[in-house]
Amino acid sequence: MSQRPGTPSLLRAMNDRSALELLLDAGPLTRVDLGRMTGLSKVTASQLLARLQDRDLVEVVGTRSAGRGPNAELYAVRPGCTYSIGVELNPDVAEAAVADVTGAVIGSVTAPVAAEITAVGGADSRRLVHDMALAAAAEAGITLAEVDDVVIGMPGVVDPSTGDIELSFDLPGWHRGMRDLLSADLGCDVTFENDVNLAAVAERSVGAGRDVDDMVLLWIGRGVGLAVVLSGHLHRGATGAAGEIGYLPMPGVPSPASVERPAKGAFQALVGAGAVDELAAEYGIPADGAAAAVRAALAGGGAAADGFLQAFSHRLALGVASVCTVVDPALVVVAGEVGAAGGVRLCEMVGDDVARIAPVNPRVVPTTVPGAPVLRGAVLTAVDHARQTLFASTE
């Protein structure tokens, strides 16, 4: 029989969840703080804290002066009540990081990825993630059995209803069914997520997208991708393919793009790293790679450098304008190794170009997430999943 709303046990569960959320967002807090912020009486707040302490979810972390009376104890969520792992998986390298329930990273590892693993998949692919998770847990001083959630960021399409792989051009050995296999192997929940979507999660949490409900993140690197955030939520689309802007048909390049060879057509063929290398050579800018070419053009000045930057900006603006005329975001964040290399100047050029060719005027800015944004987004998402499981356990 389902519980009726308003029963004492349901109210206790709701109070416990509210308290955990407050302690994570605003803690440490005293009993009085918690009572005031939840509207609970001192007695009820004390009972709530006792329950959470009995379950080893909350602990006393210090005291605060209470004036004339005894110092008030400060309570916080016990960091080790749940652990999560975020993984960034690329064709040549994998990174994993462990975080506790507060989101603090307490261990990380990096390892090369053998070509045969990404091509074949199966047991070798599972072993790669298992070994990464095991090594990251050991670095954090915990066991794999203590991990409650793993989120793996990777290039490709992920089914939004299952969190399983639908398509990955760069990792052809990774396929539907891998999620269940890895979950059984690791003994915890496992979810795949598109890498650019995870970069957007990090951008909204600690980067330029904070407090922005409608934004897109354009990723320009070896591959090209887009994340769309509408009303504060990632928009993945019916099949998870929202944001696969590399396949967007463009004038002047073969169309439609081939799903099997995305770099040969459409927007990917205009702005991907290979296309930027060719554009740099056309303008006589010597550099070791596309990102280096963009930085050299910004630093060098002169007609050739300006021409290269203008041509690159025009190309980027075609994709940005196509997206922005549909979703009309307030903010466009340019990220990825090549995109981020352009900094503020390239973003300003793109913004001007977009305003000239479309009736939209989004603010275009470079990413401000330090380090590895995809890995950071994977960790944040894994921590959020683990927290939701923890909150649900109080119900």
Residue pairs with C-beta under 8 A, 6 or more apart in sequence:
3 9
3 10
4 10
10 395
12 48
12 51
13 394
13 395
14 395
15 38
15 40
15 44
15 48
16 48
16 51
16 52
16 394
17 391
17 394
17 395
18 38
19 34
19 38
19 45
19 48
19 49
19 52
19 58
20 52
20 57
20 58
20 77
20 390
20 391
20 394
21 391
22 29
22 34
22 37
22 38
23 29
23 34
23 58
23 75
23 76
23 77
24 77
24 101
24 102
24 387
26 37
27 74
27 75
27 76
27 77
28 61
28 62
28 74
28 75
28 76
29 37
29 74
29 75
29 76
30 64
30 72
30 73
30 74
30 75
31 42
31 45
31 46
31 49
31 72
31 73
31 75
32 42
32 45
32 72
34 40
34 45
34 48
34 49
34 75
35 41
35 42
35 44
35 45
38 45
40 48
49 58
49 75
52 58
53 59
56 78
56 81
57 77
57 78
57 81
57 390
58 75
58 76
58 77
58 78
59 75
59 76
59 78
60 73
60 74
60 75
61 74
61 75
61 76
62 73
62 74
63 71
63 72
63 73
63 74
64 71
64 72
64 74
65 71
65 72
66 72
77 101
77 102
78 101
79 100
79 101
79 102
79 104
80 100
80 101
80 142
80 146
81 101
81 390
82 100
82 101
82 148
82 149
82 386
82 387
82 389
82 390
83 98
83 99
83 100
83 101
83 137
83 140
83 142
83 146
83 147
83 148
83 386
84 98
84 99
84 147
84 148
84 149
84 150
84 151
84 379
84 382
84 383
84 385
84 386
85 96
85 97
85 98
85 99
85 133
85 136
85 137
85 147
85 149
85 150
85 151
85 379
85 382
86 96
86 97
86 99
86 150
86 151
86 153
86 375
86 376
86 377
86 378
86 379
86 380
86 381
86 382
87 94
87 95
87 96
87 129
87 132
87 133
87 150
87 151
87 152
87 153
87 375
87 378
88 94
88 95
88 96
88 153
88 154
88 195
88 198
88 372
88 374
88 375
88 378
89 113
89 129
89 152
89 153
89 154
89 171
89 174
90 113
90 154
90 155
90 170
91 113
91 115
91 118
91 170
91 171
92 112
92 113
93 110
93 111
93 112
93 113
94 110
94 111
94 112
94 113
94 128
94 129
94 132
95 108
95 109
95 110
95 111
95 372
95 375
96 108
96 109
96 132
96 133
96 135
96 136
96 375
97 105
97 107
97 108
97 136
97 375
97 378
97 379
98 105
98 106
98 107
98 108
98 136
98 137
98 139
98 140
98 142
98 147
99 105
99 106
99 379
99 382
99 383
100 106
101 383
101 386
101 387
101 390
103 379
103 380
103 383
105 379
106 140
106 141
107 136
107 137
107 138
107 139
107 140
107 141
107 142
108 136
108 139
109 132
109 135
109 136
109 139
111 128
111 131
111 132
111 135
113 128
114 124
116 124
117 124
117 125
117 128
117 173
118 125
118 170
118 171
118 172
118 173
118 174
119 172
119 173
120 173
121 172
121 173
121 174
121 175
121 178
122 173
125 173
125 174
125 178
126 178
126 181
126 182
126 185
129 150
129 152
129 182
129 185
129 186
130 182
130 185
130 186
133 144
133 147
133 150
133 186
134 144
137 143
137 144
137 146
137 147
144 186
144 187
145 187
147 186
147 188
148 188
148 189
148 386
148 389
149 188
149 189
149 190
149 191
149 382
149 383
149 385
149 386
149 389
150 182
150 186
150 188
150 189
150 190
150 191
150 382
151 190
151 191
151 192
151 193
151 198
151 378
151 379
151 381
151 382
151 385
152 182
152 190
152 191
152 192
152 193
152 378
153 192
153 193
153 194
153 195
153 197
153 198
153 374
153 375
153 377
153 378
154 165
154 168
154 170
154 171
154 174
154 192
154 193
154 194
154 195
155 168
155 169
155 170
155 171
155 194
155 195
155 223
155 225
156 165
156 166
156 167
156 168
156 169
156 170
156 171
156 174
156 194
157 165
157 166
157 167
157 168
157 194
157 239
157 240
157 241
157 244
158 164
158 165
158 166
158 192
158 193
158 194
158 236
158 240
159 165
159 166
159 176
159 239
159 240
160 236
160 237
160 238
160 239
160 240
162 179
163 179
163 190
163 191
163 192
163 193
164 176
164 177
164 178
164 179
164 180
164 192
165 174
165 175
165 176
165 178
165 179
165 192
166 176
166 239
166 240
166 241
167 259
168 174
169 259
169 260
169 262
170 223
178 192
179 190
179 191
179 192
182 190
183 189
183 190
189 385
189 389
191 381
191 382
191 385
193 377
193 378
193 381
194 225
194 227
194 236
194 240
194 243
195 219
195 225
195 374
196 217
196 219
196 225
196 226
196 227
196 243
196 374
197 227
197 234
197 236
197 243
197 377
198 373
198 374
198 375
198 376
198 377
198 378
198 381
199 217
199 219
199 227
199 335
199 367
199 369
199 373
199 374
199 377
200 209
200 215
200 217
200 227
200 229
200 234
200 333
200 377
201 234
201 377
201 380
201 381
202 369
202 373
202 374
202 376
202 377
202 380
203 209
203 215
203 217
203 333
203 335
203 367
203 368
203 369
203 373
204 210
204 212
204 215
204 229
205 376
205 377
205 380
206 369
206 376
207 333
207 367
207 368
207 369
207 373
208 331
208 333
208 365
208 366
208 367
208 368
208 369
209 215
209 217
209 229
209 331
209 333
212 229
212 330
212 331
213 229
213 230
213 231
213 232
213 330
214 229
214 230
214 231
214 327
214 328
214 329
214 330
214 331
215 229
215 329
215 330
215 331
215 332
215 333
216 226
216 227
216 228
216 229
216 320
216 323
216 324
216 327
216 329
216 331
216 332
216 333
216 362
217 226
217 227
217 229
217 332
217 333
217 334
217 335
217 367
218 224
218 225
218 226
218 245
218 316
218 319
218 320
218 323
218 332
218 333
218 334
218 335
218 336
218 339
219 225
219 226
219 227
219 335
219 336
219 339
220 271
220 272
220 273
220 316
220 334
220 335
220 336
220 337
220 338
220 339
221 272
221 273
221 336
221 337
221 338
221 339
222 272
222 273
222 274
222 337
223 246
223 262
223 268
223 272
224 245
224 246
224 267
224 268
224 271
224 272
224 319
224 336
225 243
225 244
225 245
225 246
225 336
226 243
226 244
226 245
226 319
226 323
227 234
227 243
228 234
228 235
228 242
228 243
228 323
228 327
228 329
229 235
229 329
230 327
235 242
235 243
235 327
236 242
236 243
237 243
245 267
245 319
245 323
246 257
246 262
246 263
246 266
246 267
246 268
246 272
247 256
247 257
247 259
247 262
247 266
247 267
247 268
248 257
248 266
248 267
248 319
248 322
249 255
249 256
249 257
249 265
249 266
249 267
250 266
250 267
250 269
250 270
250 318
250 319
252 270
253 265
253 266
253 269
253 270
254 264
254 265
254 266
254 269
255 265
255 266
256 265
256 266
257 264
257 265
257 266
257 268
257 269
258 264
258 265
262 268
263 269
263 272
263 274
267 318
267 319
268 275
269 275
270 315
270 318
270 319
271 312
271 315
271 316
271 319
271 338
273 289
273 290
273 291
273 337
273 338
274 290
275 315
276 290
276 293
276 294
276 312
276 338
277 289
277 290
277 293
279 293
279 308
279 311
279 312
280 286
280 287
280 290
280 293
280 296
280 297
280 308
282 308
283 297
283 304
283 305
283 307
283 308
283 311
284 304
285 293
285 296
285 297
285 300
285 304
285 305
285 308
286 296
287 293
287 295
287 296
290 337
290 338
290 341
291 337
291 338
291 340
291 341
292 341
293 308
294 309
294 312
294 338
294 341
294 342
294 346
295 341
296 305
297 305
297 306
297 308
297 309
298 305
298 309
298 341
298 342
298 343
298 345
298 346
309 342
309 345
309 346
309 349
310 349
312 342
312 346
313 346
313 349
313 350
313 353
314 353
316 334
316 339
316 346
316 350
316 353
317 350
317 353
317 354
317 357
318 357
320 332
320 350
320 354
320 362
320 364
321 353
321 354
321 357
321 358
321 360
323 329
324 332
324 354
324 358
324 360
324 362
325 358
325 359
325 360
328 360
328 362
329 362
330 362
330 363
331 362
331 363
331 364
331 365
332 347
332 350
332 351
332 362
332 363
332 364
332 365
333 365
333 366
333 367
334 340
334 342
334 346
334 347
334 350
334 364
334 365
334 366
334 367
335 366
335 367
335 369
335 373
339 346
339 366
339 367
340 366
340 367
342 366
343 366
344 365
344 366
346 366
347 364
347 365
347 366
348 364
350 364
351 361
351 362
351 363
351 364
354 360
354 361
354 362
354 364
355 361
367 373
369 376
